[in-house]
């Protein structure tokens, strides 16, 4: 169940029996956020002050929860124009920010998160009624839902193709896909999940897109810096966090910015951060050593308050919380970061598969450069580019093992995980059956491979960043990621992919958007620090204590893993090939399963 310091809400149909769900929530700090016109609770939970705005007009009750540019008058005017829950479709992109929408219209409930998946909605049945929540673990507690071994086993894999990432690890808990809403009639039965968002057509030029992105980012930052709440920001030296920090400094000249100095000589981030800060004399620029943070891999056995689903974010919990304490020490209550920028601004190489069919000569030029950069063979690249399989056929072929040659990332529908050697036969059977069942109905997020991979990358980022935020959020402090606002995503995806992403320039779209604000030197940057050295050092210091974790493994007790091969991995020095991917996913899943050990698990064989 959610830690007492965390924020959440539940949404309820206009039915007398739905109020029972509130009695299953922690009583500390829970209050009614919105009521149906009947007076029954529509939304209840625990939120920080100022996080919800509510309006009532006629038969409509409307709330926005999160960071939203709407004023009280604008929300009331919107509520007055709503006659049916479908009328809310236009509100998801009407205002800047990142927010949930909850509405009761003539007793009918609608609740939705964001297109990025940074704000989610989950639903399940409490008796005969459907109830919803923005946290999967809160809803599982309300519903007394058992863990599902098959879905928990899936989370040990290194990456999940769509739609497997949207399967919460409990029975009777379902996720509303990003960009869709949940609607319920007053009787709380027959839930309806309907898309409200679709990606824009990519028809804008780089110049047009840069102007739109600049406006969207400026609006996103202004929403978070208005008012008197103390604010801080990352200033890593990378283009994404630097853009956010420089825009925030326009509204808060004395903004506190945090830069971690890495003693790895190959990492130039701090020098770029100093360049960015040099033109802002009022900026409170704090530079601290990476040695002031906990080592990577340290303190994991003591992590509590895990995210609402298994996530590799938990491996960063001690470091994320140390950054939170540093921001708090400087008076901050809201910390802005640049997370999500890579997924929007770098794009996915599978766009070459799309481009070949629209502009073959341009695609050939790019492929020559990309092949040289990746040291790929033309044979493998050509096979992938000529592959015209549908997503469902691709998924089925991979699920059934009908792939003999390694796919090319320049053309594939995505990554498909292998099964690590430490899975038990029962776990392998559960996962295989889930993959086969999913293959029968799998649909892509978009008709073309590049756009599908872009949307999947954004949703995966939304999921991971959301879980990072959960690890640091309290009643008094939260992180926020403007790049994952829906208006920002809309601006980026509207640009022609061949202009947004190019092998000859690093992140041209953000350079165009920030050309008049970013120092000229930063605009020429073509590198990015990765922190691999720090990860390897931390692993060497803590691998023995982590090896002991498998002696009392919760996943082993559930019959999902054999601890032996995992112990052996922790006897070896760190390499990306051995210690990224499935090992980190399995370790994260183990830590999460231990933290939720009080919840029962369903039988291994359904």
QUIFENBEL-V840235 format. One record per helix or strand of 3 or more residues. SS is the DSSP state (helix for helix, strand for strand). FROM is the first residue (numbers start at 0). TO is the last residue. If there is no record, write none. Layout:
BEGIN
SS:FROM:TO, SS:FROM:TO
END
This chain:
BEGIN
strand:7:11, helix:15:23, strand:30:34, strand:40:45, strand:51:56, strand:59:67, helix:71:79, helix:84:91, strand:96:104, strand:107:111, strand:121:125, strand:128:132, helix:135:142, helix:148:153, helix:163:165, strand:179:183, strand:191:194, helix:205:224, strand:230:233, helix:238:250, strand:255:260, helix:268:277, strand:283:288, helix:289:291, helix:299:301, helix:311:328, strand:333:336, helix:340:344, helix:350:357, helix:359:373, helix:377:385, helix:390:398, helix:424:438, helix:448:471, strand:477:480, helix:481:483, helix:485:492, helix:496:499, helix:507:512, helix:519:522, helix:531:551, helix:553:556, helix:562:568, helix:575:578, helix:581:594
END
